[in-house]
Amino acid sequence: MESVEDPNFGFMAPAKAPGVPEGIMSPRDTWADKDAYDKKARELVDLFVENFTAYRADATEGVKRVADRIGAR
């Protein structure tokens, strides 16, 4: 199955799904205002990074590395 990397969080997501219109598989493509989407996505990344600080001490090194990569995007 073809997949694409989410540019904000770095996870892999399917590019296509049976019975799902292609234009809906990319959240950014569903927004008329791409700049507004980008701004909101950045806000969500920032909220994730801020929230993760409360759990960082208990996280594994692997989870910390992923969180650091998300924060560096």
Backbone as XML, in Angstrom:
<?xml version="1.0"?>
<chain id="A" units="angstrom">
  <residue number="1" name="MET">
    <atom name="N" x="0.844" y="-1.178" z="0.000"/>
    <atom name="CA" x="0.000" y="0.000" z="0.000"/>
    <atom name="C" x="0.894" y="1.248" z="0.000"/>
  </residue>
  <residue number="2" name="GLU">
    <atom name="N" x="0.579" y="2.161" z="-0.845"/>
    <atom name="CA" x="1.340" y="3.410" z="-0.932"/>
    <atom name="C" x="1.034" y="4.290" z="0.287"/>
  </residue>
  <residue number="3" name="SER">
    <atom name="N" x="2.075" y="4.873" z="0.854"/>
    <atom name="CA" x="1.872" y="5.758" z="1.997"/>
    <atom name="C" x="2.721" y="7.014" z="1.828"/>
  </residue>
  <residue number="4" name="VAL">
    <atom name="N" x="2.351" y="8.033" z="2.582"/>
    <atom name="CA" x="3.056" y="9.312" z="2.557"/>
    <atom name="C" x="3.347" y="9.729" z="3.993"/>
  </residue>
  <residue number="5" name="GLU">
    <atom name="N" x="4.431" y="10.472" z="4.160"/>
    <atom name="CA" x="4.799" y="10.941" z="5.492"/>
    <atom name="C" x="4.089" y="12.253" z="5.803"/>
  </residue>
  <residue number="6" name="ASP">
    <atom name="N" x="3.459" y="12.305" z="6.965"/>
    <atom name="CA" x="2.849" y="13.552" z="7.404"/>
    <atom name="C" x="3.972" y="14.558" z="7.672"/>
  </residue>
  <residue number="7" name="PRO">
    <atom name="N" x="3.928" y="15.731" z="7.028"/>
    <atom name="CA" x="5.027" y="16.684" z="7.172"/>
    <atom name="C" x="5.120" y="17.340" z="8.547"/>
  </residue>
  <residue number="8" name="ASN">
    <atom name="N" x="4.072" y="17.242" z="9.333"/>
    <atom name="CA" x="4.068" y="17.881" z="10.648"/>
    <atom name="C" x="4.466" y="16.941" z="11.774"/>
  </residue>
  <residue number="9" name="PHE">
    <atom name="N" x="3.950" y="15.714" z="11.748"/>
    <atom name="CA" x="4.218" y="14.773" z="12.824"/>
    <atom name="C" x="5.142" y="13.628" z="12.422"/>
  </residue>
  <residue number="10" name="GLY">
    <atom name="N" x="5.325" y="13.432" z="11.130"/>
    <atom name="CA" x="6.270" y="12.432" z="10.673"/>
    <atom name="C" x="5.740" y="11.011" z="10.583"/>
  </residue>
  <residue number="11" name="PHE">
    <atom name="N" x="4.478" y="10.777" z="10.940"/>
    <atom name="CA" x="3.960" y="9.419" z="10.816"/>
    <atom name="C" x="3.611" y="9.122" z="9.365"/>
  </residue>
  <residue number="12" name="MET">
    <atom name="N" x="3.568" y="7.851" z="9.032"/>
    <atom name="CA" x="3.211" y="7.427" z="7.691"/>
    <atom name="C" x="1.699" y="7.201" z="7.638"/>
  </residue>
  <residue number="13" name="ALA">
    <atom name="N" x="1.065" y="7.694" z="6.579"/>
    <atom name="CA" x="-0.374" y="7.549" z="6.400"/>
    <atom name="C" x="-0.655" y="6.995" z="5.010"/>
  </residue>
  <residue number="14" name="PRO">
    <atom name="N" x="-1.719" y="6.244" z="4.863"/>
    <atom name="CA" x="-2.043" y="5.707" z="3.538"/>
    <atom name="C" x="-2.323" y="6.841" z="2.560"/>
  </residue>
  <residue number="15" name="ALA">
    <atom name="N" x="-1.844" y="6.689" z="1.332"/>
    <atom name="CA" x="-2.095" y="7.672" z="0.287"/>
    <atom name="C" x="-3.440" y="7.424" z="-0.384"/>
  </residue>
  <residue number="16" name="LYS">
    <atom name="N" x="-3.896" y="6.182" z="-0.351"/>
    <atom name="CA" x="-5.166" y="5.801" z="-0.970"/>
    <atom name="C" x="-5.850" y="4.764" z="-0.093"/>
  </residue>
  <residue number="17" name="ALA">
    <atom name="N" x="-7.168" y="4.752" z="-0.187"/>
    <atom name="CA" x="-7.948" y="3.730" z="0.519"/>
    <atom name="C" x="-9.150" y="3.377" z="-0.351"/>
  </residue>
  <residue number="18" name="PRO">
    <atom name="N" x="-9.474" y="2.111" z="-0.425"/>
    <atom name="CA" x="-10.617" y="1.709" z="-1.250"/>
    <atom name="C" x="-11.898" y="2.429" z="-0.832"/>
  </residue>
  <residue number="19" name="GLY">
    <atom name="N" x="-12.595" y="2.994" z="-1.794"/>
    <atom name="CA" x="-13.860" y="3.656" z="-1.533"/>
    <atom name="C" x="-13.758" y="5.061" z="-0.976"/>
  </residue>
  <residue number="20" name="VAL">
    <atom name="N" x="-12.541" y="5.564" z="-0.788"/>
    <atom name="CA" x="-12.354" y="6.916" z="-0.246"/>
    <atom name="C" x="-11.853" y="7.812" z="-1.376"/>
  </residue>
  <residue number="21" name="PRO">
    <atom name="N" x="-12.516" y="8.929" z="-1.623"/>
    <atom name="CA" x="-12.058" y="9.831" z="-2.681"/>
    <atom name="C" x="-10.616" y="10.283" z="-2.424"/>
  </residue>
  <residue number="22" name="GLU">
    <atom name="N" x="-9.807" y="10.321" z="-3.482"/>
    <atom name="CA" x="-8.386" y="10.658" z="-3.323"/>
    <atom name="C" x="-8.170" y="12.008" z="-2.645"/>
  </residue>
  <residue number="23" name="GLY">
    <atom name="N" x="-8.977" y="12.984" z="-2.947"/>
    <atom name="CA" x="-8.783" y="14.316" z="-2.400"/>
    <atom name="C" x="-8.964" y="14.427" z="-0.907"/>
  </residue>
  <residue number="24" name="ILE">
    <atom name="N" x="-9.516" y="13.406" z="-0.285"/>
    <atom name="CA" x="-9.774" y="13.485" z="1.152"/>
    <atom name="C" x="-8.662" y="12.823" z="1.978"/>
  </residue>
  <residue number="25" name="MET">
    <atom name="N" x="-7.777" y="12.106" z="1.339"/>
    <atom name="CA" x="-6.725" y="11.394" z="2.059"/>
    <atom name="C" x="-5.640" y="12.331" z="2.595"/>
  </residue>
  <residue number="26" name="SER">
    <atom name="N" x="-5.519" y="13.487" z="2.019"/>
    <atom name="CA" x="-4.563" y="14.479" z="2.499"/>
    <atom name="C" x="-5.345" y="15.589" z="3.203"/>
  </residue>
  <residue number="27" name="PRO">
    <atom name="N" x="-5.249" y="15.674" z="4.517"/>
    <atom name="CA" x="-6.025" y="16.695" z="5.236"/>
    <atom name="C" x="-5.805" y="18.107" z="4.687"/>
  </residue>
  <residue number="28" name="ARG">
    <atom name="N" x="-4.581" y="18.431" z="4.335"/>
    <atom name="CA" x="-4.294" y="19.775" z="3.821"/>
    <atom name="C" x="-5.082" y="20.068" z="2.550"/>
  </residue>
  <residue number="29" name="ASP">
    <atom name="N" x="-5.256" y="19.041" z="1.725"/>
    <atom name="CA" x="-5.983" y="19.230" z="0.473"/>
    <atom name="C" x="-7.466" y="19.476" z="0.675"/>
  </residue>
  <residue number="30" name="THR">
    <atom name="N" x="-7.990" y="19.195" z="1.865"/>
    <atom name="CA" x="-9.405" y="19.427" z="2.128"/>
    <atom name="C" x="-9.680" y="20.862" z="2.565"/>
  </residue>
  <residue number="31" name="TRP">
    <atom name="N" x="-8.641" y="21.625" z="2.827"/>
    <atom name="CA" x="-8.806" y="23.020" z="3.244"/>
    <atom name="C" x="-8.707" y="23.934" z="2.032"/>
  </residue>
  <residue number="32" name="ALA">
    <atom name="N" x="-9.631" y="24.858" z="1.892"/>
    <atom name="CA" x="-9.573" y="25.838" z="0.805"/>
    <atom name="C" x="-8.392" y="26.780" z="1.012"/>
  </residue>
  <residue number="33" name="ASP">
    <atom name="N" x="-8.123" y="27.132" z="2.264"/>
    <atom name="CA" x="-7.035" y="28.059" z="2.591"/>
    <atom name="C" x="-5.848" y="27.255" z="3.129"/>
  </residue>
  <residue number="34" name="LYS">
    <atom name="N" x="-4.899" y="26.960" z="2.257"/>
    <atom name="CA" x="-3.743" y="26.131" z="2.631"/>
    <atom name="C" x="-2.885" y="26.805" z="3.706"/>
  </residue>
  <residue number="35" name="ASP">
    <atom name="N" x="-2.776" y="28.125" z="3.660"/>
    <atom name="CA" x="-2.002" y="28.831" z="4.686"/>
    <atom name="C" x="-2.650" y="28.680" z="6.061"/>
  </residue>
  <residue number="36" name="ALA">
    <atom name="N" x="-3.977" y="28.721" z="6.109"/>
    <atom name="CA" x="-4.684" y="28.531" z="7.382"/>
    <atom name="C" x="-4.459" y="27.115" z="7.903"/>
  </residue>
  <residue number="37" name="TYR">
    <atom name="N" x="-4.464" y="26.126" z="7.002"/>
    <atom name="CA" x="-4.180" y="24.751" z="7.420"/>
    <atom name="C" x="-2.778" y="24.656" z="7.999"/>
  </residue>
  <residue number="38" name="ASP">
    <atom name="N" x="-1.808" y="25.217" z="7.294"/>
    <atom name="CA" x="-0.418" y="25.159" z="7.760"/>
    <atom name="C" x="-0.267" y="25.805" z="9.131"/>
  </residue>
  <residue number="39" name="LYS">
    <atom name="N" x="-0.946" y="26.925" z="9.330"/>
    <atom name="CA" x="-0.877" y="27.616" z="10.625"/>
    <atom name="C" x="-1.485" y="26.742" z="11.731"/>
  </residue>
  <residue number="40" name="LYS">
    <atom name="N" x="-2.638" y="26.156" z="11.457"/>
    <atom name="CA" x="-3.299" y="25.318" z="12.456"/>
    <atom name="C" x="-2.474" y="24.057" z="12.745"/>
  </residue>
  <residue number="41" name="ALA">
    <atom name="N" x="-1.894" y="23.472" z="11.708"/>
    <atom name="CA" x="-1.052" y="22.282" z="11.902"/>
    <atom name="C" x="0.147" y="22.629" z="12.788"/>
  </residue>
  <residue number="42" name="ARG">
    <atom name="N" x="0.753" y="23.786" z="12.559"/>
    <atom name="CA" x="1.893" y="24.210" z="13.383"/>
    <atom name="C" x="1.458" y="24.408" z="14.829"/>
  </residue>
  <residue number="43" name="GLU">
    <atom name="N" x="0.266" y="24.965" z="15.025"/>
    <atom name="CA" x="-0.263" y="25.133" z="16.378"/>
    <atom name="C" x="-0.417" y="23.773" z="17.068"/>
  </residue>
  <residue number="44" name="LEU">
    <atom name="N" x="-0.908" y="22.779" z="16.337"/>
    <atom name="CA" x="-1.070" y="21.443" z="16.917"/>
    <atom name="C" x="0.275" y="20.819" z="17.272"/>
  </residue>
  <residue number="45" name="VAL">
    <atom name="N" x="1.264" y="21.014" z="16.425"/>
    <atom name="CA" x="2.610" y="20.512" z="16.731"/>
    <atom name="C" x="3.126" y="21.186" z="18.001"/>
  </residue>
  <residue number="46" name="ASP">
    <atom name="N" x="2.967" y="22.490" z="18.072"/>
    <atom name="CA" x="3.437" y="23.222" z="19.256"/>
    <atom name="C" x="2.721" y="22.749" z="20.525"/>
  </residue>
  <residue number="47" name="LEU">
    <atom name="N" x="1.415" y="22.487" z="20.424"/>
    <atom name="CA" x="0.670" y="21.973" z="21.586"/>
    <atom name="C" x="1.177" y="20.595" z="21.992"/>
  </residue>
  <residue number="48" name="PHE">
    <atom name="N" x="1.472" y="19.742" z="20.999"/>
    <atom name="CA" x="2.013" y="18.424" z="21.305"/>
    <atom name="C" x="3.332" y="18.553" z="22.061"/>
  </residue>
  <residue number="49" name="VAL">
    <atom name="N" x="4.226" y="19.386" z="21.548"/>
    <atom name="CA" x="5.538" y="19.552" z="22.160"/>
    <atom name="C" x="5.390" y="20.075" z="23.592"/>
  </residue>
  <residue number="50" name="GLU">
    <atom name="N" x="4.534" y="21.064" z="23.765"/>
    <atom name="CA" x="4.310" y="21.631" z="25.105"/>
    <atom name="C" x="3.725" y="20.577" z="26.053"/>
  </residue>
  <residue number="51" name="ASN">
    <atom name="N" x="2.738" y="19.827" z="25.590"/>
    <atom name="CA" x="2.099" y="18.814" z="26.421"/>
    <atom name="C" x="3.063" y="17.682" z="26.773"/>
  </residue>
  <residue number="52" name="PHE">
    <atom name="N" x="3.939" y="17.340" z="25.841"/>
    <atom name="CA" x="4.840" y="16.219" z="26.063"/>
    <atom name="C" x="5.805" y="16.478" z="27.218"/>
  </residue>
  <residue number="53" name="THR">
    <atom name="N" x="6.089" y="17.715" z="27.517"/>
    <atom name="CA" x="7.024" y="18.008" z="28.611"/>
    <atom name="C" x="6.554" y="17.388" z="29.924"/>
  </residue>
  <residue number="54" name="ALA">
    <atom name="N" x="5.248" y="17.261" z="30.104"/>
    <atom name="CA" x="4.717" y="16.674" z="31.338"/>
    <atom name="C" x="5.001" y="15.170" z="31.431"/>
  </residue>
  <residue number="55" name="TYR">
    <atom name="N" x="5.277" y="14.527" z="30.306"/>
    <atom name="CA" x="5.471" y="13.074" z="30.268"/>
    <atom name="C" x="6.892" y="12.667" z="29.911"/>
  </residue>
  <residue number="56" name="ARG">
    <atom name="N" x="7.717" y="13.627" z="29.561"/>
    <atom name="CA" x="9.055" y="13.340" z="29.067"/>
    <atom name="C" x="9.882" y="12.488" z="30.027"/>
  </residue>
  <residue number="57" name="ALA">
    <atom name="N" x="9.834" y="12.788" z="31.298"/>
    <atom name="CA" x="10.663" y="12.073" z="32.282"/>
    <atom name="C" x="10.347" y="10.576" z="32.313"/>
  </residue>
  <residue number="58" name="ASP">
    <atom name="N" x="9.114" y="10.204" z="32.020"/>
    <atom name="CA" x="8.709" y="8.797" z="32.062"/>
    <atom name="C" x="8.756" y="8.104" z="30.703"/>
  </residue>
  <residue number="59" name="ALA">
    <atom name="N" x="9.084" y="8.844" z="29.669"/>
    <atom name="CA" x="9.082" y="8.285" z="28.312"/>
    <atom name="C" x="10.363" y="7.503" z="28.035"/>
  </residue>
  <residue number="60" name="THR">
    <atom name="N" x="10.262" y="6.533" z="27.137"/>
    <atom name="CA" x="11.452" y="5.790" z="26.720"/>
    <atom name="C" x="12.315" y="6.684" z="25.828"/>
  </residue>
  <residue number="61" name="GLU">
    <atom name="N" x="13.551" y="6.295" z="25.642"/>
    <atom name="CA" x="14.455" y="7.080" z="24.788"/>
    <atom name="C" x="13.921" y="7.157" z="23.356"/>
  </residue>
  <residue number="62" name="GLY">
    <atom name="N" x="13.328" y="6.069" z="22.879"/>
    <atom name="CA" x="12.772" y="6.067" z="21.528"/>
    <atom name="C" x="11.650" y="7.073" z="21.372"/>
  </residue>
  <residue number="63" name="VAL">
    <atom name="N" x="10.761" y="7.133" z="22.349"/>
    <atom name="CA" x="9.658" y="8.096" z="22.312"/>
    <atom name="C" x="10.214" y="9.512" z="22.394"/>
  </residue>
  <residue number="64" name="LYS">
    <atom name="N" x="11.210" y="9.728" z="23.225"/>
    <atom name="CA" x="11.828" y="11.059" z="23.326"/>
    <atom name="C" x="12.431" y="11.489" z="22.002"/>
  </residue>
  <residue number="65" name="ARG">
    <atom name="N" x="13.091" y="10.554" z="21.299"/>
    <atom name="CA" x="13.688" y="10.893" z="19.996"/>
    <atom name="C" x="12.614" y="11.308" z="18.996"/>
  </residue>
  <residue number="66" name="VAL">
    <atom name="N" x="11.513" y="10.573" z="18.975"/>
    <atom name="CA" x="10.419" y="10.922" z="18.056"/>
    <atom name="C" x="9.841" y="12.292" z="18.422"/>
  </residue>
  <residue number="67" name="ALA">
    <atom name="N" x="9.607" y="12.529" z="19.685"/>
    <atom name="CA" x="9.071" y="13.827" z="20.133"/>
    <atom name="C" x="10.023" y="14.958" z="19.758"/>
  </residue>
  <residue number="68" name="ASP">
    <atom name="N" x="11.309" y="14.730" z="19.906"/>
    <atom name="CA" x="12.293" y="15.750" z="19.528"/>
    <atom name="C" x="12.246" y="16.042" z="18.033"/>
  </residue>
  <residue number="69" name="ARG">
    <atom name="N" x="12.075" y="15.000" z="17.227"/>
    <atom name="CA" x="11.969" y="15.210" z="15.771"/>
    <atom name="C" x="10.725" y="15.996" z="15.416"/>
  </residue>
  <residue number="70" name="ILE">
    <atom name="N" x="9.632" y="15.712" z="16.100"/>
    <atom name="CA" x="8.396" y="16.455" z="15.855"/>
    <atom name="C" x="8.601" y="17.922" z="16.213"/>
  </residue>
  <residue number="71" name="GLY">
    <atom name="N" x="9.222" y="18.169" z="17.344"/>
    <atom name="CA" x="9.458" y="19.548" z="17.775"/>
    <atom name="C" x="10.403" y="20.310" z="16.875"/>
  </residue>
  <residue number="72" name="ALA">
    <atom name="N" x="11.270" y="19.593" z="16.169"/>
    <atom name="CA" x="12.241" y="20.252" z="15.288"/>
    <atom name="C" x="11.679" y="20.545" z="13.902"/>
  </residue>
  <residue number="73" name="ARG">
    <atom name="N" x="10.492" y="20.061" z="13.617"/>
    <atom name="CA" x="9.898" y="20.269" z="12.283"/>
    <atom name="C" x="9.520" y="21.703" z="12.064"/>
  </residue>
</chain>
